[in-house]
């Protein structure tokens, strides 16, 4: 039987690559989106019948409850939850506001808390993978301190849910480094080269490479991996 997978923030970037990886394996993937149009999504996923588009703001409890209800009504279960949706608002300390900080926490931390909490209603067994960041461990730049804090909180959340939901549901997290997504294209070339020079592999990850790790953690081959934070960053010099 095909697995039922929910990937949050799967309309573009890493989330889209993760959803496509599961779809290619024959799984049923629920693509959570918030701002992308359905027309764009249908085109991106080439009208794959196994792709289901699920609108919802994961920072809102009522939206998360509705999302889980829809999956339950249509599939009767959920096997894999990938908490990928996240935002960042990089700025100098003096420009940071409480409103922005709360916005980041709402999406990056409260959102995964809600999806993990309500997924249990339709997930008897399976796997939850939280997409954290090496920023949660290294805190490399002060201008992302709010994002870093949210991702560090997600690691803590992972440890707690792993203990609460084990042994039937395995909860793990990936601490990823730089990934070649649209956000990278907006950065100055000299900054990109500086960051690449810090990496042993001397390059940023492709989204598909992170998606492969997510897919592995959700598989039977990773059946003895739980409560782990897997660092995928190309190695630091």
Secondary structure, 3 states (H helix, E strand, C coil): CCCEEEECCCCCHHHHHHHHHHHHCCCEEEEEECCCCHHHHHHHCCCCCCEEEEECCCCCHHHHHHHHHHHHHHHCCCCEEEECCCCCCCCCHHHCCHHHHHHHHHHHHHHHHHHHHHHCCCCCCEEEEEEEECHHHHCCCHHHHHHHHHHHHHHHHHHHHHHHHCCCEEEEEEEECCECCHHHHCCCHHHHHHHHCCECCCCCECHHHHHHHHHHHCCHHHCCCCCCEEEECCCEC
